Amino acid sequence: MTLFKDLKPAQLSVLDKKEIIDFALGRLLPSPCSFADLGGIWDVDGAYTFHALENHDVSRACLVDTDFTDKALARAEKFSSLQTIKDNFGRPQTLKKIGQVDAVFLFDVLLHQVNPNWDEILEMYAQICSCFVIFNQQWTGGRNTVRLLDLGEEAYFANVPHNPEHPNYAGLFDRLDQIHPQHNRKIRDIHNIWQWGITDTDLIVKMKELGYALHYFKNCGHFKNLDNFQNHAFVFSK
Ligand SMILES: C[S@@+](CC[C@H](N)C(=O)[O-])C[C@H]1O[C@@H](n2cnc3c(N)ncnc32)[C@H](O)[C@@H]1O
């Protein structure tokens, strides 16, 4: 039998994410319900979308990412209620393609959003959903939300989980104003790098401003070996 104490932090975060899906779809929302999983691919091949589809009564779902894997696309074929959307979810066209849904999942993606920024993403998606299911690495290094690149190169690399030799990060500070060929935007604004340290206060205030109440919160512990980031799980709804 596997005990919680034997699980690695990454396995625990999988359980924490499934728990907030189950809370939102199983207890908060009407049944059947609909959802969009924004940025659901890297390293998990849509696993949270499939968990929701296999364990809840779902009338319609969207899995959105700029980068799909064959594994995710093959599994998606088995669900007629699932639409895959290969696009940037910060684009108004993507929001339109998704249409109205009950819930939006933002797992490990909010801190990567620039132009539109993380708070503008929340404003956009508040137009189409009544429930936000959020798991994010939250900033505990100060009272204010920070744009991590503004900390400068040394402090940036002290606060992100990648070393400066990683392909996305090698020579980053010399390349910030170069245009990224896939995303057609400056490298300083792409979602493939760590962008924000978002505080709980700023996230909760923003959601309150948009009319959403916090129904679930869990501090899921430190993220990797980073002193200034913790995994926090939230469910907001109105
Ligand atoms: C850190 S991974 C998180 C994957 C998964 N949600 C999880 O919890 O393990 C971020 C994923 O979101 C995608 N992503 C981030 N920002 C995006 C955006 N604005 N538009 C589309 N995809 C995005 C990335 O391509 C990547 O697949």
The ligand as a Gaussian input file, in Angstrom:
#p B3LYP/6-31G(d) Opt

LIG

0 1
 C        3.928000      24.106000     -16.653000
 S        2.955000      23.293000     -17.867000
 C        1.540000      22.800000     -16.886000
 C        0.870000      21.563000     -17.431000
 C       -0.339000      21.070000     -16.631000
 N       -1.399000      22.069000     -16.607000
 C        0.027000      20.659000     -15.228000
 O       -0.607000      21.123000     -14.284000
 O        0.938000      19.846000     -15.052000
 C        2.294000      24.663000     -18.789000
 C        1.518000      24.244000     -20.022000
 O        0.667000      25.312000     -20.397000
 C        0.893000      25.693000     -21.748000
 N        0.648000      27.152000     -21.786000
 C        1.087000      28.087000     -20.903000
 N        0.618000      29.283000     -21.232000
 C       -0.148000      29.124000     -22.343000
 C       -0.919000      29.996000     -23.137000
 N       -1.014000      31.307000     -22.875000
 N       -1.603000      29.472000     -24.195000
 C       -1.554000      28.141000     -24.463000
 N       -0.833000      27.264000     -23.749000
 C       -0.132000      27.749000     -22.689000
 C        2.307000      25.234000     -22.048000
 O        2.490000      25.007000     -23.424000
 C        2.392000      23.952000     -21.225000
 O        1.860000      22.848000     -21.915000

